[in-house]
């Protein structure tokens, strides 16, 4: 059971994004949606077991429902990490079987694990045996590497992968609807160049109707989200939500509760000022918080001034959270006809 009792928590998820979805980013996202399922950055099993676990695992209780994404391929190590996740109070553990970066490949985990479905199943089983948390898997539709090609054009490959892993007790799969090209493309290019095959994910849901299937990749707006939700159980947004975070303000109303209020940008800023004051008192640099908020006025008048003020090194140097209020005032003082769409009042 998820901490806030949300129904169908995977119906809307924010993606694990390296160097983006840290605890400050997630707290910000939570001010926009009460129910969206938030994911941490990928944290490797080695970082947890041999590094500063608290630095990686600490979070604010307001972030629930919250999933910890792990990177690794050793069942025993992942089982120990699962125990830590349960001790820290996470709601879910997710295994990364989709990251195509060369650094991850050198660690023998991420997308290259799609070539070893039985090993992934062993990892899932070990984590499930170690704790009571649900264990999910995020993967691609296939992989391709020089000299060792898995047929990414074959739906059967992905279906068989899910079947093998599902037999180990995983009943929720988040599918990035592109293959991962493991040689010759950067992680950024792997998010854009391989063609999207949404129909593969739809077919997967039909093949495994009892599994929760969440679709990811190239989804940027509400018409697309609503179209996908007619075919699968949930949608995951990554960069689109990060660069235009006010997309999340409609999540609760559209995905969970038609009567849910839409938080105003003004209320979100006020909540983040209070959060920043607490974080700064603990030694956090304000810029580590404001960097996640630059897109709050995306596409609206005043967005440029908002971004400029929250990324200005001189303004941020005093580490004073009131700079958020000054940036908001800079938007408020726009001529009335220019700020009509800014939604300062809750609705």
N, C-alpha and C positions, 0 to 999 in steps of 0.2 A: 504494500500500500504506500502510495507516495505521500510525502509529508503534509501537503496541503489538501489531500483528498481529491485532487483534480480527476475528472472523468477523462478517460482516453488521453493520457498525458502526451503520447507521441503524436497527437493530431497536428501539433505545430512545434517544431524544434528549431533551436539555433545551433549552427554547426560548430564543431570544435575547430578553432582556427589558431594555428601556432602564432605566437606573439600578438594575438589579438584578444582572445576570450579568457583573459585573466580575471581575477576576482573583482577588480574595479569595473571592467567591462560588463561582467555578468550582473553586478549590482545595478548598473545603469539600465541594462536590458529589463531587469525585474521591475523597474519603475514604470515601464511601458506596458508590461503584461504580467499579470499575476500567475497565469497558468502555463505559459509556454515552457517546454522542457529545455533547460539550458545545459550545455555541455562544456566541460573544461577544455583547455588545450590538451593535446596528446601529451601524456607524461610517461616516460619510459619506465619499465620495471626497475632498471638499474638506478635511475635517479631517485626512486622512492626507497629502494632497499639500501643504497650506499651513499645517499646524499641527505639533504635536510628535508625530511618528510613533511614537517610542519609547514615549511615555506611553500611546498607544492600543494598541500592538501587543505590548508586552512581556508575557510570561507565564512561569509556572513550568513546566519540562519535565514535571512530574507531571501537568499538565492534559491531555496527549494521551490519546485522540484529541480534537482541537480544531478547530473550524471557525470561520473569520472571516466574519461577516456584513457585507456592504457595502451602502450605500445610494448610489445614483447612477443616472444615465441617459446619461452621455457615454461611449461605448465607449473612446475614447482614455484618458480619465482612469481608468476602471475597469481598463483593461489595465495601467496604471502601478501601480495599487493591487495588482493580482494579482501583479506582480513583487515588490512589497514583502512580500506575504503569503508567497510562496515563500522569500524571503530570510530571513524571520523563523522559518520552519519550521512553518507551519500545515499541517494535513492536508487542508483543504477550503476552498473559497471559496463562500459562499452569497450570492445576490443577493436583496435584499428587494424583493418585489413584492406586499407585503401590508399594510404599515403605512398606516392611514387618516388619520393626523393632518394637520391643516391646515398645520403647519410643513413636513412632508415633501411635501405637495402643492405648496406654493409652490416647492419645489426641483425639481418635476416628476419625482419618483420615488416609490417605494412603490407602494401599491395602484393609483394612477391609471395606472401603466404597463401594467396588464392591457388597457387600451384600445389599446395599441400593441405587439402581440406581435412584429412584425418588428423594432422597436427593441430589445426585450428579447433577441431572437435575436442581433442584432448585438452587443449587450453581452456575451452569453455567448461568442460566437465570438471577440471581441477578447480576453477574459480567457483563454480556452483557448489562443489563439495566443501569449499572453504568458508562460505558465508551464505546467508539467506537472501542476499540481494539478487534481483534479476540481472542476468548477463545478456547483453546484446552484442551484435557485430555490425560494423560499418564496412562495406566493401564496394568494389567496382563491379562492372558487368563482365570483366575479363582483364587479362594482362597480355602484354606483348613485349618481348625483349629480343635483342639481336642474338640469333643462334638458338633461341629457346622460346618459341612462340606458342602461347596458349591461344586457341582460336577464339578471339574476342567477338567474331561474328556469329558464334554459335550460342544461341540461347541455352542449349542443353548443358553447356559447361557451367553456366551460372546456376541453373536449376539443380544440377547434381551437387554443386558446392553447397548450396543452401540445404539440400536434402541431407547431406552428410553431417553438416554442423547442427542442423535442427535435431537430428537423432541424439545429439549429446545434451539436449535440453535448452537450446537457444530457440526462442519462439518469436523474436523480434529482430528484424534485419533492416538496416538503413542502407539504401542502395544508391550510390552515385552512378547515374545512368550513362557513364562513359567508361570505356576501357582505360587502363593505365598503361602508357608506353614507358617502359622502364629505362630505356636507353635513348638518349638524343633529345629528350624534351625536359624542360625545367618543370618543377611543380606548378608554376603559374601557367605555363603552356598546357600542361596536362588538365587544367581546369577549363580550357577553352578550345583546344584544337581537336582532340578526338570527338567524333560526332556523338551527339546525344541520342540514346535509343530508349525513349520513355516506354515504348511498347513492350520492351523486355521486362520492365518492372511491373507493368500491368499484367503481363502473362504470368509472372511469378506469383502475384497475388491470387490469380485464378488457380494456379497449380497448388498453392498452399493456403487455402482459405482460412485456416485456423491460426496462421502466423500473422503477426503484425508487420506489415510491409510499409516502410517510409521511403519516399522518393526524394532525391537530392540531385542538384546540378542544373545550373542555368535557369533557375526560377527567380523571377525578379519583381512580380507584381501580383495583386490580388486576383485578377482574372485567371492567371496561370495557376495560382494556388488552388482556387476553387475548382478549376477543371481537373487537376490532379486528384483532389479529394473525392471526386466522383468514382475514381478507379482504385485508389489505395487508401490505407488507413491514416497516413500522415504525410506531412511535407516538412523538409528541413531546408532552411535558408542560411546561407553563409555570408559572402561578401555583400549581397544585396541588403541584408539586414544591418550589416556593420556600417556601410556607407550611407544608408538611408534608414536610420533606426526608427524613425516615426512610423514605418510600416508596421512595427510591433504594436503600436497603439490600438490597432483594430483587431488584434489576435483574439482577445477574450470575447469580444462581441461576435465575431464572425465564426469562431471555432469552438467556443465553450458555452457561452451564456448570452443569448440575444439581448438581455437586459443589462449587461455589463457596461459601466461607464467608460468613455474614452478619455484617458488622462490628457490633460492639456500639457503643452510644452512648458508652460510656466510652472505647473505643479511638479513636473519632472525636475526642472532646474532647482526648485526649492528643496526637493528631497536630496538632490546631489550635493547641494551646499552643506546640508547637515551631515551627510555621509563624509564629505571631504574634510569637514572640521574634525570629525573623529579620527579619520585616517591620518591627517597631517599631525595631529597630536601624538600619534604612534610613530611618527617619523617618516611617513610616506611623502614623496615629492608630489606636489599638486599636478605637475605635468603628466604624471603616470595615470592620473584620473581623467584630466581634460582631453587627452589625446583620443579617448574613445568617444567623446561627445561632439566631435567636430561636425558630424553630419546631421545633427538634430534639426537644423533648419534647411536641409537639403532641398534645392530647387525653389526656395522661397526668397522673397526680398529680405535682405539683411543677412543672408547666409554667409556672404563673403566677410562681412564685418565680424560676425560670430566666430568664424574659423580663425580670422586674423588675431582676434583678441585672445582666444584660447590656445593659440600656438606661439604667441609672442614671448620670447625668452625673458625680456625685460619685465613684462607684466607678471609673469609667472615666478620670477626670481624671489619675491618676498614670501612665496608659499602661502598666500592669503586667499582662501576660498571665495571671498567676496568678489573676486574678479569675475566669477560666474554671474553674479547679479549685475555687475557693471556691463558685461557683455549682453545680458538680457535687456537691460535698459537701452542699450544701443539699438537693439531691434525694435523695442517698444516705441522709440522716438521717431521711427520712420513716419512719413506722411500717411494719414489714415487710409488713403486709397491704395497704398502700396502694401499695407499689412493686414488687409481684410481677411486673408486666408490663413493667418498664423495660428488661429485656434487657441487663444489665450484662456478662454473659459472652458471648463470641463463640459463634455457633452456625451 
